[in-house]
Amino acid sequence: MPNSYFQFKQFRIEQDQAGMKVTTDGCLFGALIDPDQEGPILDIGTGTGLLSLMLAQRTLATIDGIEIDAGVAKQASENMTTSPWSSRLTTHHTSLQKFEPRKKYKQIISNPPFFKNNSPSSSKKRTLAIHSDLLPMDNLLELSLRLLDQNGTLWLMYPPHEMSTFIKKAIDQGLYLQKQVLVANRPGEVPIRSVCSFAQLQSLSPIKTELSIRTEQNEYTDEFKVLLKDYYLHL
């Protein structure tokens, strides 16, 4: 029987309540984010609290995670409470639409849902985690802009097609691409994820790179190892 948790070097993710478990691409996203060192940081759809905990390990920032599912929010809160950085981490059981903090955020991060809900998962929690009906792209963009500090950054991970759509929508709202990393399973394969950062300052030449998770021999690439070595137990 598999463990109900995922153990990292400095923290543990309990995840039996979560529709979306710890994934390789989720961990890679957390490692690719260039975090604001002091915050505050907002983690939209925090799930198990993975991204918040990864950033807490590398910063002195205060981090708020919001999660719409009550059971998942409770587990995220427990994961944060048992971590070494509990004093800087807070979970809010709410939707982004109803979240009204009394501050702006220097950084907003999110691994948002991206499937249209025309073929719901058999698991209600997984449906919430992966289907975009409760957090449409336009909604995410509009509300992120409202909560983001004028000099702040927004970091997102979408599949490449959805990210292309988001980039176009963001430009229309005055939010511009700064960095983009296209992630493929192996060299030469079609990218499966796009990790991007955005800011309200227009960049004439966004930094664009590519990264593979595994080699053709099915081992982690050197790039992946460097990014995850402070997190994964066996790197």
C-alpha positions as CSV (number, residue, x, y, z in Angstrom):
1,M,0.0,0.0,0.0
2,P,1.5,3.4,-1.0
3,N,2.3,6.0,1.6
4,S,-0.4,8.7,2.2
5,Y,2.4,11.3,2.2
6,F,5.3,12.5,0.2
7,Q,8.5,13.1,2.2
8,F,10.9,15.9,1.2
9,K,14.2,16.7,2.9
10,Q,12.8,19.4,5.1
11,F,9.1,18.8,5.2
12,R,6.4,16.3,4.6
13,I,3.2,16.5,2.5
14,E,0.3,14.5,3.8
15,Q,-2.1,14.2,0.8
16,D,-4.8,11.6,1.4
17,Q,-7.4,14.4,1.2
18,A,-6.1,16.0,-2.0
19,G,-7.6,15.5,-5.4
20,M,-4.2,16.4,-7.0
21,K,-1.3,14.6,-5.3
22,V,2.3,15.7,-5.4
23,T,3.5,15.5,-9.0
24,T,6.9,15.8,-10.6
25,D,5.8,18.8,-12.7
26,G,4.4,20.5,-9.6
27,C,7.7,20.0,-7.8
28,L,9.6,21.3,-10.8
29,F,7.3,24.4,-10.9
30,G,8.0,25.2,-7.3
31,A,11.8,24.9,-7.9
32,L,11.7,27.1,-11.0
33,I,9.9,30.0,-9.3
34,D,12.3,32.8,-8.5
35,P,10.7,33.7,-5.2
36,D,10.3,37.1,-3.6
37,Q,12.5,36.8,-0.6
38,E,10.4,38.8,1.8
39,G,6.8,38.6,0.4
40,P,4.1,38.6,1.0
41,I,3.3,35.8,-1.4
42,L,-0.1,34.4,-2.4
43,D,-0.5,30.8,-3.5
44,I,-3.8,30.4,-5.4
45,G,-5.3,26.9,-5.1
46,T,-2.6,25.8,-2.7
47,G,-3.9,22.1,-2.6
48,T,-1.5,20.2,-0.3
49,G,0.5,23.4,0.3
50,L,3.4,22.1,-1.8
51,L,4.3,25.4,-3.5
52,S,4.0,27.4,-0.4
53,L,6.3,25.0,1.5
54,M,8.8,24.9,-1.3
55,L,9.0,28.7,-1.3
56,A,9.1,29.0,2.4
57,Q,12.2,26.8,2.5
58,R,14.0,29.2,0.2
59,T,12.8,32.6,1.6
60,L,11.9,34.6,4.6
61,A,8.6,35.5,3.1
62,T,5.1,35.4,4.6
63,I,2.9,33.2,2.4
64,D,-0.9,32.9,2.2
65,G,-2.4,29.8,0.6
66,I,-6.1,29.8,-0.5
67,E,-8.0,26.6,-1.1
68,I,-11.7,26.2,-2.0
69,D,-12.1,22.6,-0.7
70,A,-12.6,22.4,3.0
71,G,-10.8,19.0,3.6
72,V,-7.9,19.9,1.4
73,A,-7.5,23.3,3.0
74,K,-7.4,21.6,6.4
75,Q,-4.7,19.2,5.3
76,A,-2.7,22.1,3.7
77,S,-2.9,23.9,7.0
78,E,-1.7,20.8,8.9
79,N,1.2,20.4,6.4
80,M,2.2,24.0,7.0
81,T,1.8,23.8,10.8
82,T,4.1,20.8,11.1
83,S,6.8,22.5,8.9
84,P,9.8,24.4,10.1
85,W,8.2,27.6,8.7
86,S,4.8,27.5,10.3
87,S,4.9,31.0,11.7
88,R,5.1,32.4,8.1
89,L,2.5,30.2,6.5
90,T,-1.3,30.6,6.6
91,T,-4.1,28.7,4.8
92,H,-7.4,30.3,4.0
93,H,-10.4,28.2,3.2
94,T,-12.0,30.3,0.5
95,S,-12.3,30.8,-3.3
96,L,-10.2,33.4,-5.1
97,Q,-13.4,35.2,-6.0
98,K,-14.3,35.7,-2.3
99,F,-10.8,36.3,-1.0
100,E,-10.4,39.9,0.2
101,P,-7.1,40.5,2.0
102,R,-6.1,44.0,3.2
103,K,-2.8,44.0,1.3
104,K,-1.2,43.6,-2.1
105,Y,1.1,40.7,-2.8
106,K,4.7,41.1,-4.1
107,Q,4.3,37.7,-5.7
108,I,1.4,35.5,-6.7
109,I,1.9,31.8,-7.7
110,S,-0.6,29.3,-9.0
111,N,-0.8,25.9,-10.7
112,P,-4.3,26.5,-11.9
113,P,-6.9,24.0,-13.2
114,F,-7.0,23.8,-17.0
115,F,-9.5,21.2,-18.2
116,K,-13.0,22.3,-19.2
117,N,-15.4,20.3,-17.1
118,N,-17.1,18.4,-19.9
119,S,-15.8,15.0,-18.7
120,P,-15.7,15.2,-14.9
121,S,-13.4,12.9,-12.9
122,S,-15.0,10.3,-10.7
123,S,-13.4,12.0,-7.8
124,K,-15.0,15.3,-6.8
125,K,-11.8,16.5,-5.2
126,R,-9.8,15.7,-8.4
127,T,-12.5,17.4,-10.5
128,L,-12.0,20.6,-8.4
129,A,-8.2,20.3,-8.7
130,I,-8.0,19.9,-12.5
131,H,-11.1,21.4,-14.1
132,S,-11.2,25.2,-14.8
133,D,-14.9,25.8,-14.3
134,L,-14.5,27.3,-10.8
135,L,-11.4,29.4,-11.8
136,P,-11.7,30.4,-15.4
137,M,-8.6,31.9,-17.0
138,D,-10.2,35.4,-17.3
139,N,-11.2,35.3,-13.6
140,L,-7.7,34.3,-12.5
141,L,-6.1,37.1,-14.6
142,E,-8.5,39.8,-13.4
143,L,-8.3,38.9,-9.7
144,S,-4.5,38.3,-9.8
145,L,-4.1,41.8,-11.2
146,R,-6.3,43.2,-8.4
147,L,-4.2,41.5,-5.7
148,L,-0.8,42.0,-7.2
149,D,1.6,44.8,-6.1
150,Q,2.4,47.2,-8.9
151,N,6.0,45.9,-8.9
152,G,5.0,42.3,-8.2
153,T,5.3,39.1,-10.3
154,L,2.8,36.4,-11.2
155,W,4.1,32.9,-11.7
156,L,1.9,30.3,-13.4
157,M,2.1,26.8,-14.9
158,Y,-0.2,25.7,-17.7
159,P,0.1,23.3,-20.6
160,P,1.7,25.1,-23.5
161,H,-1.6,25.7,-25.5
162,E,-3.4,27.2,-22.5
163,M,-0.4,29.3,-21.6
164,S,-0.3,30.8,-25.1
165,T,-3.9,31.8,-24.6
166,F,-3.1,33.3,-21.2
167,I,-0.2,35.3,-22.5
168,K,-2.4,36.9,-25.1
169,K,-5.1,37.7,-22.5
170,A,-2.5,39.1,-20.1
171,I,-1.1,41.5,-22.7
172,D,-4.6,42.9,-23.2
173,Q,-4.7,43.6,-19.5
174,G,-1.3,45.2,-19.2
175,L,0.5,42.1,-17.8
176,Y,3.6,41.0,-19.7
177,L,5.7,37.9,-20.0
178,Q,9.1,38.1,-18.3
179,K,10.3,34.4,-18.3
180,Q,9.1,31.2,-19.9
181,V,10.4,27.6,-19.4
182,L,9.0,24.9,-21.7
183,V,9.1,21.5,-19.9
184,A,9.3,18.2,-21.7
185,N,9.4,14.7,-20.3
186,R,12.5,13.9,-22.5
187,P,14.8,15.7,-25.0
188,G,13.1,16.2,-28.4
189,E,9.6,15.4,-27.1
190,V,6.7,17.9,-27.2
191,P,6.6,20.1,-24.1
192,I,3.9,19.2,-21.6
193,R,4.1,22.3,-19.4
194,S,4.9,25.9,-19.7
195,V,6.1,27.8,-16.6
196,C,5.9,31.6,-16.9
197,S,6.4,34.8,-14.9
198,F,4.5,38.0,-15.6
199,A,4.9,41.6,-14.5
200,Q,3.3,44.9,-15.3
201,L,6.6,46.2,-16.7
202,Q,6.8,45.3,-20.3
203,S,9.9,43.3,-21.3
204,L,11.2,43.7,-24.9
205,S,12.9,40.3,-24.8
206,P,11.4,37.8,-22.4
207,I,13.8,35.0,-21.3
208,K,12.7,31.7,-22.9
209,T,14.4,28.4,-22.2
210,E,13.6,24.7,-22.4
211,L,14.1,21.9,-19.9
212,S,13.7,18.1,-19.9
213,I,12.8,16.1,-16.8
214,R,14.5,12.8,-17.9
215,T,17.2,11.7,-20.2
216,E,16.7,9.1,-23.0
217,Q,17.9,6.6,-20.5
218,N,15.0,7.5,-18.2
219,E,17.3,9.1,-15.5
220,Y,16.7,12.6,-14.2
221,T,18.6,15.2,-16.2
222,D,21.4,17.2,-14.6
223,E,19.2,20.4,-14.8
224,F,16.4,18.7,-13.0
225,K,18.8,17.4,-10.3
226,V,20.2,20.8,-9.7
227,L,16.7,22.3,-9.3
228,L,15.3,19.6,-7.0
229,K,18.4,18.6,-5.0
230,D,17.4,20.6,-1.9
231,Y,14.0,19.0,-1.9
232,Y,14.1,15.4,-3.1
233,L,15.5,12.8,-0.6
234,H,17.5,10.8,-3.0
235,L,19.2,13.6,-5.1
